[in-house]
Amino acid sequence: MKETVFYSILTLSSIGVIAAVILYAIAKKFRTEEDPRIDEIQGLLPGANCGACGFPGCRQFAEAFVKAETSEALRCPACGDEVMQKIAALLGKDVVARDPMIAVVRCAGSFENRPRMSVYDSTRECAIASYLYSGDTGCAYGCLGLGDCVRSCRFDAISIDKTTGLPVVSEEKCTACGACVIACPRHILELRKKGKKRMRVFVSCVNEDKGAVARRVCSVACIGCGLCVKECPFDAITLKNNLAYIDFEKCKLCRKCVAVCPTHAIHEVNFPPRKEPAPKKDAGEKKGVA
């Protein structure tokens, strides 16, 4: 009995040693050297693995950057230009500077502006709610307020304002990775240029219903009147499907469109207060008559 146990242990040990030697030989023969710069680049990346660069994670992006001949088609949206320049310098490549972007919320349908007509009592996910019904208001385009965008953000840059029911994007934390844009089933989130001194002008509405219908369900909806299109001196505004859209590449931030919008659907962000026009003098004051 003792001899059987001894030989069994000896046999298994021998098989283990032989297998280990074979595996070691195979590993040594087929071993591939990894470029150490991959680790350096990965260390410069945010590590969020958000997938906004088109790769599953930061590691895969770093590998692709090292192997690519040019960096033209490679960019980490979550990194600023400073980080991208460091990565490019590490590999002796050039990176074209791009204007910083930020996610904006193109819906102003707050509790006050867009009255609720029903109560949603099911899974708290926008994707599911959007699939099941048009929403708890009369607007089938607006924000559902269930926070898919919040959960998708790896940088804690979005929150739901409890007083309005709408998402709020943090200027300081948003990296423009685009995860929230993908997560929103209503497509109310959009990446736009941060703008000079963080000033932006955009139409905060995605409702494509005709004017009367859109205004009935939301007091600040775009009604497709076209006044902003006529007012814009830079041809930056187009009107399609009863909805105005401002091209941030063409917009010069003159804000003329904001002044003529009858429903205040066009938002101006981070601008200094408008100067109040000086009171007009009557004819008597102009002539010096008391």
Buried (B, 14 or more C-beta within 10 A) or exposed (E): EEEEEEEEEEEEEEEEEEEEEEEEEEEEEEEEEEEEBBEBBBEBBBEBBBBBBEBEBBBBBBBBBBEEEEBEEBBBBBBBBEBBBBBBEBBEBEBEEEEBBBBBBBBBBBBEBBBEEEEBEEEBBBBBBBEEEBBBBBBBBBBBBBBBBBBBBBBEBBBBEEEBBBBEBBEEEBBBBBBBBBBBBBEBBBBBBBBEEEBBBBBBBBBBBEBEBBBEBBBBBBBBBEBBBEBBEBEBBBBEEBBBBBEBEEBEBBBEBBEBBEBEBBBBBEBEEEEEEEEEEEEEEEEEEE
